[in-house]
Amino acid sequence: GAGMTATTLTYPLDLFRARMAAHRGRESPYDGYLRAAAHVVRSEGAFALFSGLRPTLLGIVPYSGVSFCLFETFKARLKAWHSVETEGDLGVAWRLSAGAVAGLLAQSATYPLDIVRRRMQVHPEIYRHEAHALASILRQEGLRGWYKGLSMNWIKGPVAVGISFTVNDFLRDFVANL
């Protein structure tokens, strides 16, 4: 709920960032956020500010589900392996590692939706809907097309997810002990 609302409200900024990266140059109408917004609304209509939003929202659910499930599973296995009773006894490094691996696996599993989102942001005229985008990319680029750029996400994603999950655990434990 809250994540989807936040994503929807900030989505145009993500759209502008993607188009700025794809259309660099002196004559680009995407050389700043305000100019990009004016150009998109004027040339494509206000709804174009949200082109590619649906695959983003569709990706939130499986990504969150897979990452949380894996994180909790990894922590439970680590607790058993280390013969400790509470998650707090695991230590920060183990929690960070569990979160990082969970994030890496979830990100890898849902990455094709991220590709679709970016393609629909930059080329809304080419793709009719998510299934069309997935099929077109597969037909033209093969399975590798669904995973272009994933290795860069493997560098930043697991660190961010590991920290996020670990901080979440600490805050949850802190609030529970008030």
Helices and strands as residue ranges (DSSP letters): H 2-22, H 33-44, G 46-50, H 53-82, G 87-89, H 92-122, H 130-141, G 143-147, H 150-176
